[in-house]
Amino acid sequence: MNLEPLQQKLLAAARAHPPADHVPYAFEKRIRAHLSALPPVDLAALWARALWRAAVPCVAFTLLLATWSFAPVPVSPTTEDLSQQFEQTLLAAADQLEESW
C-alpha cells in the first residue's frame, strides 16, 4: 500500500473541513465536574502497595538463603574445620611475636 498518496488524501480532507470554533453548551462545566469527581492521588497508598508487592520476593529470598545456610556442607576428611583455620590464622601473628623476642 502506498502511504504517500493516502497521506495526501487525508491532509486534503482535513484542510477541506477545518474545525469549528463552536464549543458545546456547558462544556467547561462538564469537564470540571469530571475532573473534580476523580479521587485525589494518595501517595501513601501507592507506597504501601509497592512495598507489599516487594515483600513477597524479599521473604522468598530470605527463606532461600536460610535454607542454603543450614544445608549440610560436604566435608572431606582432609579439610580442616573453618573455626580451626580461623584460630590458626589469628594466632599466627602472636606466634611470630613470641619468636622475635
C-alpha positions in Angstrom: 0.0 0.0 0.0 1.3 3.4 -0.9 1.3 5.6 2.1 2.2 8.8 0.4 -1.0 9.1 -1.7 -3.1 8.1 1.3 -1.4 10.8 3.5 -2.0 13.4 0.8 -5.7 12.5 0.6 -6.1 12.6 4.4 -4.4 16.0 4.5 -6.6 17.4 1.7 -9.7 16.1 3.5 -8.6 17.7 6.8 -7.9 21.1 5.0 -11.3 21.0 3.3 -13.1 20.7 6.6 -11.5 23.0 9.2 -12.5 22.5 12.9 -15.4 24.6 14.1 -15.0 27.3 16.7 -18.3 26.4 18.3 -18.0 24.9 21.8 -20.9 22.8 23.1 -23.1 24.3 25.8 -21.6 24.0 29.4 -18.6 22.1 28.1 -16.2 23.7 30.6 -18.6 22.8 33.5 -18.8 19.2 32.4 -15.0 18.9 32.2 -14.5 20.5 35.6 -17.2 18.2 37.1 -15.5 15.2 35.6 -12.1 16.3 36.9 -13.4 17.0 40.4 -15.1 13.6 40.5 -11.7 11.9 40.2 -10.3 10.7 43.6 -7.1 12.5 44.7 -3.8 10.6 44.4 -2.9 9.0 47.7 0.9 8.8 47.8 0.9 6.8 51.0 -1.3 4.1 49.4 0.9 4.0 46.4 4.0 3.4 48.6 2.2 0.8 50.7 1.1 -1.1 47.6 4.6 -1.1 46.2 6.2 -2.2 49.5 3.7 -5.1 49.9 4.5 -6.2 46.4 8.2 -6.1 47.2 7.7 -8.0 50.5 6.9 -11.3 48.7 10.2 -11.6 46.8 12.2 -10.4 49.9 10.6 -13.1 52.0 11.3 -15.7 49.3 14.9 -14.6 49.1 15.3 -14.7 52.8 13.9 -18.3 53.0 16.2 -19.4 50.2 19.2 -18.0 51.9 18.2 -19.5 55.3 17.8 -23.0 53.7 21.1 -22.6 52.0 22.9 -21.6 55.2 21.5 -24.5 57.2 22.1 -27.1 54.4 24.8 -29.6 55.4 28.2 -29.0 53.8 30.0 -32.0 52.5 33.3 -32.2 54.3 36.2 -34.2 53.0 38.5 -35.9 55.6 41.5 -33.8 54.5 39.7 -30.4 55.0 40.1 -28.7 58.4 37.2 -27.0 60.2 36.8 -23.3 59.4 37.0 -22.4 63.0 40.3 -24.2 63.3 41.7 -22.3 60.3 40.4 -19.0 61.7 42.1 -19.7 65.0 45.4 -20.6 63.4 45.3 -17.5 61.3 44.8 -15.3 64.3 47.4 -17.0 66.5 50.0 -17.0 63.7 50.7 -13.3 64.4 51.1 -14.0 68.1 53.5 -16.9 67.4 55.6 -14.6 65.2 55.9 -12.1 68.0 57.0 -14.7 70.5 59.7 -15.9 68.2 61.1 -12.4 67.7 61.6 -11.8 71.4 
